[in-house]
């Protein structure tokens, strides 16, 4: 799961940097940041040395993702919106949510901790990459993204609670996360804002007022 997530997220992060016309060094930095920021935060939360600092293989996998992003830009006009990139993003999200849930469970944290670490592992890299790109992290105001990791982490914990093996729980987590993300992209799902809720409430109040007047 960690390997898949590293390659996929490095590809996605590098693709974002290419869209912003960063040079190759900047592309590599953003790609590696998206691949590693969530995992480093995860490891610090469970009190262990981040894998990115002890395994050269981790960096190599990230650079493979960056290289794939550059190759996609050579053959595609808009790689950041291509289905390959969107699917890679969903797969990376699922892989890191699952890896985070596994690490958190092995660390013996609570149910909330499992879901929180899974979500941070999955969405933290994307948030950090957006900061490097000088924009607000999109997971805070747009799209149904981090919520998919929350659902996946919850599914992992619930599967374990019901007696599923670690492998089955991991498969459930990955399936729920990638499935909800792909459906969200296809159907344009997003988490409603407070303004949208207020607007819906205003329309409901107007309807109730109209009915009272009719009576």
N, C-alpha and C positions, 0 to 999 in steps of 0.2 A: 504493500500500500504506500509506503513512504517513497519508494523508488518511482512508482507511477505518478504520485503527486509532485515530486520534484521536477520531473521532466515536463509534465503538463503545465504546471504553474510557471516555470521558467519560460516556456514557450509563450504563454499568455502575457506575462509581464513584459517580455522583450517586444512582443507585438505592439503593446500599448506605447512603449517608448519609441518604436519605429514610426508609429502614427504621429507622434509629437515631433518627429524629425530630430531625435537625439543622435549623437554620433555613436560609433560602435561601442566605445567604452561606456557611455551612458546607457545604451541598450543592454549591455551585459550587467551593469549595476542594478538596473530596475528589474531585469529578469531574475537575477539571483536574489534580490531583496524579496520579490514576491514568492520565490520558491522557499526561502529559508526563514523569513521573519516570523511566520506563524509557528514553525517547528521550534525555533529558538525560544520563543515565548513559552511554548508548551513545556519544554525541558526545564526552563527556569522555574516554572510554576510547580513542577514535581521534584525540584531540588536535584537535578542532575546536569552534568556538563552537556551542553548542546552537541548533538551529533555532528553538526556542520563544522565544529572546531576540532574534532578528533578523527574524522574519517575523510580522507582525500577523495574517496569514491563519491561522497555526497556532492562535492564541488564539481566533479567531472559530470555527474548526471545533470546538474544545473546548467553547465556549459553546453551539454548536448541539446537541452531545450532551447537555449539561446541560439545555437546554430540552426536548429530547425526553423525558428522564427525568421532568421535572416534568409534562409533558403526559401521559405514561403513568400517573403516579400519579393524575391527575384521572379517568382512565377505567377504571383497574384497581385492584382492592383490594390485590393483592400483586404489584407489578411486578417485584420482585427474583427471584421464582421463575417468572415467566411465560416461556413458550418464546421470546418475542421477545428478552428480556434474555439468556437462556441462549445463544441463537444469536448475538446481538451479541457476547457475551463470547468465543465460539469464533472468530468472524470477526476480532475485534480481536486475539486471541492470534495467529492465523495471519498477519494483516497485519503486525504488529509483529515477529514472528519472521522473516518474509521481509525486511522493511526492514532489520532488524539484520544479517541474513546478507549482504545486498547491500552495506551500508555497510562491514562488516568485510572483505569481499572486496576492495572498492575501496581499503581502507587497507592491504592487503597482509599481513594477519595470518596466523597458522598455521591449520591445520584446527581445532585446539582453540579458537583465538580466534574463528573464525567461529561455531562452535556456542555458545561462551560468550556472545558479544555478542548473538547471536540470542535466546538464552534470557533474558538480562538485559533486553533491549529488550522482550521479550514479557511477562515475569512481574514485572519490577521495579516497574512502576506499581501493580499489584495489591497487592504486598507493602507498598509505601509507604502506599497507601490504608488498608490494614488497621491500620497503625501509627497513623494519624490517627484511626481508629475505636477505638483503645485495645484492640486484640486482637492476638494473635500472628498473623503472616502465615500464611494457611491453606495456602499452597504448601509450607510446611515440615512440615506434619503431617497433611494431609488431601487427598484427591482426587488424581486423575491429571491434573495441570494443567501445571506447568512441564516435566514429562517430555514432553508433546506438543511443546513448543517445542524441546526437545533433539532429538527425532526429526526435526522439521522442519528444523532447522539442519543436522543430519547428512545429511539427504536432499539439501539444497541443495549441500553440499560434495561429496557423492558424485556428484550429477548433473554438476557442473562437472568433476570428475575424469574422468568418462566422456566428456567432450567436448560436453556439452549447452550450448546458448547460454544467456546470462544470463536471457533471458525464460523459457525452458523450465525452468531451474533454479529460478527464482522461483515458477513455477506448481506445480512438484513440491513445493517447501517449503510453500507455502500449502495445497495439497491434503492433504499428510500431516498437517500441524498441525491443520487444522480437522476433517479426517476422524477422526483419533484422539480429538480432544477430544469430538466429538459422540457417538462410540461409547462413550467412557468415561462420559459423562453418562447415556446411555441404559442402560448395563449396570452402572453403579455401580462402575466400576473405581477402585482406589486402590493406591498404593504400600504394600507391607507394612511394618509397623513392626518394630523389633527384638523387641518383646514378642511379636508374632505369630509371628515366626520361632522364638523360643524356645519358644513354645507348641507349634508344629508339631514342633520337635525333641524336645520332651518326649513328645509322643504317639508319635513314631517310636521313641524309646528304650523306651517302655513296651511297644510291640508286639514289639520285638526281645527284650526281657527275657521276655515271655510265651512266645515261640517257643523260647528257650533252656530255659526251665523245662519245656516240653512234651517236649523232647528228653531 
